[in-house]
């Protein structure tokens, strides 16, 4: 097993890397970093994975529906 494979296995979010959400968030985050709008202190893979996980979470989706209904 090479070093990249080991690193991928250590990332608890690696199973999200093939999702549409991952691709979109990764692209947007890269733009923000390149424009120097934000600076990450955490590896991008963890930030992206966290956001994808939250977006796919059923509780989060239910809360979003409630917020939309209140608007």
C-alpha positions in Angstrom: 0.0 0.0 0.0 1.4 3.4 -1.0 1.4 6.6 1.1 -1.6 8.1 -0.7 -3.7 4.9 -0.1 -2.8 5.1 3.6 -3.8 8.7 3.8 -7.0 8.1 2.0 -7.9 5.3 4.4 -7.3 7.6 7.4 -9.7 10.2 6.1 -13.1 9.4 7.5 -14.8 11.3 4.6 -13.0 9.5 1.7 -16.2 7.6 0.8 -17.8 11.0 -0.2 -15.1 11.9 -2.7 -17.0 10.5 -5.7 -20.2 12.5 -4.9 -21.5 15.5 -6.8 -21.5 17.5 -3.6 -17.8 16.8 -3.1 -16.9 18.0 -6.6 -19.0 21.2 -6.2 -17.7 22.1 -2.7 -14.1 21.2 -3.7 -14.3 23.6 -6.6 -15.9 26.4 -4.6 -13.5 26.0 -1.8 -10.5 26.1 -4.2 -11.8 29.3 -5.7 -12.1 30.9 -2.2 -8.6 29.8 -1.3 -7.1 30.9 -4.6 -8.8 34.3 -4.3 -7.4 34.6 -0.7 -10.9 35.0 0.6 -10.3 32.2 3.2 -7.4 30.4 4.7 -7.8 26.8 5.9 -6.0 25.5 8.9 -7.4 22.1 8.3 -6.8 19.8 5.4 -9.3 20.6 2.6 -10.4 17.0 2.4 -11.7 17.2 6.0 -13.5 20.5 5.5 -15.1 19.2 2.2 -16.0 15.9 3.8 -17.6 17.5 6.8 -19.7 19.8 4.6 -20.8 16.9 2.3 -21.7 14.7 5.3 -23.8 17.5 6.8 -25.5 18.2 3.5 -26.4 14.5 3.0 -27.6 14.2 6.6 -31.4 13.6 6.9 -31.7 15.8 10.0 -30.0 18.6 8.2 -32.3 18.3 5.3 -35.3 18.4 7.6 -34.0 21.5 9.3 -33.5 23.1 5.9 -37.1 22.4 4.9 -38.3 24.1 8.1 -36.2 27.1 7.5 -37.4 27.4 3.9 -41.1 27.2 5.1 -40.4 30.0 7.6 -39.0 32.3 4.9 
